[in-house]
């Protein structure tokens, strides 16, 4: 147990966890007026000699700088407040994220719905895209390392593996420094990562298995089929749509070549196979030039096609086609031809108006499906609090006025009020559009909505 006051500043409140690399504590900063709470991670080097200590210290400083950069660049990664060494051990001081891990949520509330899992993936994949853009692989994505933040419901990615690897630095047989440990969690870790060669798609594999855990409540070890060499999860999630199942199946393929190459590609596949959501531009008044309009779209418009690699499935499909063709021929011979007119049902909800659902902190004139919604002078009015796709079901989180249309340039003039939505009402997103007042202000996001049929 460390002293009650670490670095003559941080008072330990309680232990949050312990493992082979050290311990994690909840603490308060005695040198802040608010006594701000923070998380302190104590890290113990594996090698215990002066030469290795200096090498580990230098690597620790570099990895701390990476964590600082990541936390400053995304509000869904904890910020790094400080780092220091004391009594031969290393410490990270990070932002305390109040909320519950995905493991805890499943333990207390049961499995999640498909819409909730889609929303979570749509929110966390842009974070992974940002992490990978920094040439960083997380290496330990699992339900315990994603926290649903209490204040806004957004998933926060914690416990990056690079610093742990630094603690395992040692001297190999050739006299060079190398890590003596493999970072990752059995079950959620793909084979190439277990062999010490993690890549970006390794994180997507782990995220896919995390999503499957949320849908089934079962750990990868419970779903593994050793004879088929695959994760047999479909029978435990019968209500999951084929489209989401295909996305997750591709993410957890054994071979990295058969997975999504990037988080952006997986996000595109998740969001209607990359079909962009384009706002409907207003007709310009006579005599005024037409302004360029930016689209609210997924981060990539590449369409992904899932191809099963299971030969038995393909054989069954061919056999089924032959049997089906035989039945059809028999029916044609046995009965006279008939014309059947099937009724056409319009399942598109009727529009009830437009509402402001929040804003996004972008300055380039673009917003993307899955971007976190933020409050400005007006609150975020839907949950999940992310830019939704058309067809998404969301919940109203506060009373909000419905308008006949959304505001249009050049002024933010509100159209006629046509109704009021109450907190807790379920609505369907029909269209998504935005209004940017200036190049520096957050982009206001509006949605045309209807009631579920």
N, C-alpha and C positions, 0 to 999 in steps of 0.2 A: 504494500500500500504506500503511495507517495505521501510526502508531508502534507499537512492540512492546507498549506499555502504554497502552491507551485510557483516558481520563478518570482517569489515575493509579491505575487499579484492575484493568482487564481485560487479561489477557495473551493475545494472539492465538496460537492453536495452528496453525490452517490455514485456508485459504479453502475454503468449501463451494460457492460459486457466485458468478456475476457476471452482470450484465445492464445494461439501459439505465438502471435506477433506482439502481444502486449495486452493492455487494457484500455477501455474507453470509459470516460467519466463525464458526468454532468457537473458543471462548475459555474461559479459566478465571478465576474471580473470586478475586483475590489477597487480598481482604479478608474472605473466608469461611474458617473453620477447615478445611473440607473441600476448599478450592479448587474449589468447585462449578463444573462445566462449564455453559456457557450458549451460546446462539446470539446473535450480534450482527449486526444488519442496519444497514449503512451506506446512507443515503439521500441522493441528490444532487438538489437543486432544479433544475428545468429553467431557470427564469429566474435571471439572475445580476445582480441590482441590489438595492440596500439596501431600497427600498420593498417589493419583492416578498418579500424575505427575511423581513421582519417579519410579513407576512401568512401566509407559509408556516409560520413558527415558531408562530404562534397556532393555525393549523389542525392542525399536527402535535401540539401539546399536547392538543387536543380529541380527536384520533383515538387518541392514546396512552391517554387515559382510557377510551375505548371498548374498546380491546384489553384493558386491565386488568379492566374489568367482565366481558368475555366469558370471559377466562381464569379469573377467580375463580368464575364461575357454571357452568362445565362442566369436568369432568376430561378431556374429549376436545378441548380447545383449549389450546395452550401458555399458561402464565402469563407475564405481563409482570413482569419484575423491576425494570426501570429504563428511563429514557429520558434523553437529554442531547444537546446540540449541541456541536460542537468544530470549529474551523477552517472554519466556514461549511457544515458538513455535519451531518446529523441521525442519531442512532443509537437503535435499540431493542435492549434486552437482554431476551431471552426464554428460557423453559425449553428445555433441550436434550432432545428426544424421541429416545431410542435405538430404532431399528427400521429398517424399510425402506419406501420408498415403494411404491405399487401398481405404478408403472412398473418398478421394480427387481424386484418379486416376479414379474411376468409374464416379465421377461427371464430370470430364473434358474429359475423353476419351471413356466413355461407357463401356459396359460389356467386360470381357476378354474372349479370346478363350480357348478352352479346353486345348490345348498344353501349354498355358501360366499358366493356373491354375495348371496343372500337375507339371510343373517346379517349381512353387511357393511351392506347397505342398512337393515336393521332397527336397526342400531346407530348409523348416521350420520344417519338422518332425524330422530330426536329432537334431535340436536345442531343440525341446520339449523332445526328448529322453534324451538329456544331462540334461535338467532341472529336469526331473523326476528322473534321476539317483541320484540327490542330495536330493531326497525326498521332492521336492517342487512342488506344484500345482500352476500354474500361476493365474487361477481363473478369468481372465478378457480378454480372447482372443476375439477380434472383429476387424473389419476393421480399426477402429481408432487407434488400438494398434499394428499395423504392418506397418512399414515404409519401402518403397522401397528406399534403399540408392542410392543417386544420383551417387556416384563415381563408383559403380560396379553393381547396379541393384539388389543386394541381399536383401531379406526381413529381417528386424531387429525387434525383439520382444521387446516391451517396456511396461512400467507401470504395474509391478508385483503387485499383490493384497495384499501381506502379510503385507507390511508397512501400507497400509490403514487400515487393520484389527487392527493393533496395536493401531492406533489412536482412535479406537472405544472401547478400553478396559474400562471395568467398573466393579462394584461389583454386583453380582447376589443375589437372595433371600437367598441363603445359605451362603453368606458371602465370596464366592470365586470370584476370578477375571475371567472374561469372556468377549468376544467381544459382544458388543450390536448391531452390524451391520452385514449384509450379503454382502459379496463382490461379484460383478458380474454385468452384464448388462442384464436387462429383454429382453427376446427374444433369446439372445445368451447363457443364463445360463440354464443348465438342472435342473430338479426338485430336485435331491439330493443336488445340490449345494445351491439352494434356501432354502433348509431345514437346511443348515449349515453343510453338510457332503460332501464336495468336494472330488473327487478322481481323479486319473490320466485320466480316461476315460471322466471326465467332460471337461477337456481341449480339448480332441479329438472331443467331441460333439460341442463345441464352434468353433473349427477350421473347422469342416464339414459345419456348418452353414455359416461361413465366406466364404468358397469356393463357396457355393450355392449363396451367395450374389454376388460374383464376376461373376458368370455365368449368373445370372438373373437380377441383378441390383435391387432386391427387398429384403426388410428387412424381418426377420422371421415372424413378426406380419402380414405382407401382405400375407404370404404364408400359415399361420396356417389354418387348417381345423378343427374347433372345434367339428364337428359331428364325423369325422373319428378319431380325436385325433392324427393327424400327420401333417407333413410339406408337403404340396402338391406342389412340385416345378417342377416336370418333364415337365408339359405342358408349362412352361415358359422357358425351355431350350431344345428345340426339337433336337438340333444338338449335344447334349452331348452323347457320346458313352455309351452303356449299361454297359460296364466294369467300367467306372468312376462313373456312377450313382449308381452302386451297392456298390462301396467303400464308397461313401458319405452317401447312405441310411443306411449302417451299422453303420457309425460313429454317426448318429443322432438318433439312436433308443432310445425310451423312457427309457427302462430298461438298466442300466449299464451292466448287464450280457450279453446283446445282442450286445453290441458295441465291438470294438477292445479293448483289455485289455491294450495295450501299443502302444506308438508311433511307435516303431519298427515294430510291427505287422501290423499297418496301412500302413506304408511305404512299407513293403513287399507286401501287397495286391495291392498297387498302381503300383508297378513295376513288371508287367507281372506275377502276382500271385506268386512272389518269385522265378522265374526261374533265376538262377545265370548267369551272363555274364562272361564267362571264356576266358581269352586270349589264343590264340593258341601258344603253346610253340614251339620254333624253334628246328629243329633236331640238336643235338649236333655234332660237327665235330668228325671225327673218332679219337678215342684214348682219347677223353675228357669225363669226367664224366658228367652226366646229372644234371643240377641244379634244385633245387625245385622251382616251379613257384607258386606265390600267385595269387589268383583270384581277378578280379574286380567284385564285387558282391554286391547285396543288403545287408542291415544289417541283414537280416534274410531270410532263405530259406523255411520258413513255408508257406504252401499254405493255403489260406483262402477261404472258400466257403460261399457266401452270401445266406442266406435262408430267404425268405419273411415270415413275420408272419401274413399276411393279409389273412384271411380265404376266403373272397370273390374272391380274385385273384386266389387262388387255385381252387375254384369251377368253375370259368370261364375257367381255363386251362383244367380241366377235361371235362367240357362240350364241349370245342373246340375240344378236342381229339376225343370225340364220334362223333361229327358232321363231323370232317375230315375223320374219319374211314368210315363213311357211304358214303361219297362222293367217296372215293377211291373204295369201293366195287361196287358202281354204275358204275363207269368208267370201272372197270374190266369186269363186266357183259355186258355192252353195246358195248364195242369196243374190237377188237382183240388186243392181246398184241403187244406192239411196243418197240423197243430198241432205246433209245435216247442217243447219245454220245454228251456230253456237251464239248465245247472247253475249254481247260485249259489255263488260262492266267497267265503268270509269272509276278507278280507285284513287284518283288524284283528289286530295282534299280541296274544298272550296276556299278561296282566299277570303280572309276576314280583315286584312289590312297589313300595315307595316309597323314595326316597332324598332326602336334603337336597342340593340342587344349589348353594346359595349364599345370599346375602342381597342386599337392595337397600336403599340408604340413603334411604328415604322415611319420613316421619313422619306422613303423613296417612291411613295405613291402606290405601293403594293401591299396586299394582305394575302395570306395563304390559309387554306383550310388547315385547321389544327393549331394555328397561332393562338397563344393565350390571350383572352380578352382582359382588358384592364379597365378600372373605373377612372373617370376624370372628375368633372363636376357632377356627372351623372353616373349612377351605379351600373355594374354588369347586371343584366336582367334575366339571364338564362343559366341553366346548369345542364351539362358540363360547361364550364366557362371557357370555351374555345370557339374559334370561328367554325361553324358547322357546315356540313355538306347538305345540298338539297335532298330532302327526303328524310333527314335526321329527325328523331323525336327528342325534344328537349323539355325541360320543366321551367316554368316561370318562377323566378326567385324573389320578386318584389312587384308590387303593383305598378303597372306601366300603361301609358296611353297607346292606343292603336291609332294610326294615321292612315289617311286615304292613300298616301304615297310617301316616299322618302324625300327629304330636302334635296333641292337641286342648286347648283351654282347659278349665279355668282354669290348669292347670299344664302345663309342657312335659315331660310324661311320654312317654318313648319306647316305642312299641308293640314287640311281639315281633319279634326278629331272624329273618329268613327266608333270608338268604344274604349273599354278598359279591360285589361287582363289582370287577374288576381293571382297572388302568390300561390304556388302549388298546382296551377293549371298545366295540363299537358298540351303541347302544340307541335305541329309538324312544320319544318322549314321548307318553304317552296322556292324562294330565291334569296340570294345574298348579294348585297351591294354595299358601297361605302361612300363617305363624303370626307374629303380632305380639305380643311379650311385653308391650310398653308403648307409650305414645304417642311416646316419645323414642328407643326402640331401633330398630335396623335390622330390616327385615322378613325373616324366614327364609323362603326359597322352597323348596318341596318338589315333587317330580314323581312321578307313577305312571308306570312304564316297562315296556317289553317288549323282547324281542329281535326283530330284523328277521326276517320270514318267509323 
